[in-house]
Amino acid sequence: MTIDVERLESELMQMTAEGAPGREFCEAISELAATGRFAQLRDVLPGIVYDELWARYQQDAAGFVAGWRMLAQEMRQGFVQHARQRLTSLTQLQLPGSGTGTTAWQEIQRALDGQKNDLLRGALALELLELVEPAVLRATQLRECVVASASSEDADRYLDEATRCYFYGLFTACAVMCRSVLEEAIKQKLPASLARQVRSRYRNVATLGNLLHEVNNNLLLTGIDGDFPGLANQVNDVGKKAVHQGLLSEDEARECLEKARQAMQLLLRN
């Protein structure tokens, strides 16, 4: 079975266009505002949205009416694209007065989000579809990480999250989570006496660097493979770069993830 992602995107766009609000909504708002019946909107809009629209109407009544009439003409074109812009605005810090070109769109979308509408759902679905093909290519570069013994549930979850971050292009987050994978796995692998010393020495907040220092000094006691610290240190270095020096490239994230997986195989050999 062949899955055509472009076809899915096209069909999704068609579905969202069919379900997008028509001119009636915008025309109703402009008409009520133009004829002095603005207060009737209080019964159909969420309170916070009504208050925002009322404040903007009071600032420039004529501009408010004209803007909503223009929106009525544009409504069937590009509504989902504006919803995607709104998603982007939610991920970034905003300065006062920024994004003035999309203010009216944001207002109506906030109004419709309080109703039974699929604008944000459609925007998110389109973004996720765009991640599919790159994620498939990245997944083909990996093989299953087979280990001789089990780790902890938390380590498994961290590895799952690190790998999915890599699939979906969150490269810096991938490297940060790789450090968490090794931190958790090492803690579970330490002999009880050494684990108590580590908790006491670092007050229960030992970093991966701290743990690797202890492992290096106690290789015989821990029974950990001698090649493990070198690989783990490389993961730690990339993770520190991710936290302190800036965003990582795809190649850096992939290399970090692969080394973390190799380190886990060495750590869990017995």
Secondary structure, DSSP 8 states (H G I E B T S, - for coil): ----HHHHHHHHHHHHHHHS--HHHHHHHHHHHHTT-GGGGGGTS-HHHHHHHHHHHHH-HHHHHHHHHHHHHHTTSSHHHHHHHHHHHHTS---TTTTGGGHHHHHHHHHHHTSS--HHHHHHHHHHHHHHHHHHHHHHT------SS---HHHHHHHHHHHHHHHTT-HHHHHHHHHHHHHHHHHHHS-HHHHHHHHHHTTT---HHHHHHHHHHTHHHHT--TTHHHHHHHHHHHHHHHHHT----HHHHHHHHHHHHHHHHHHT--
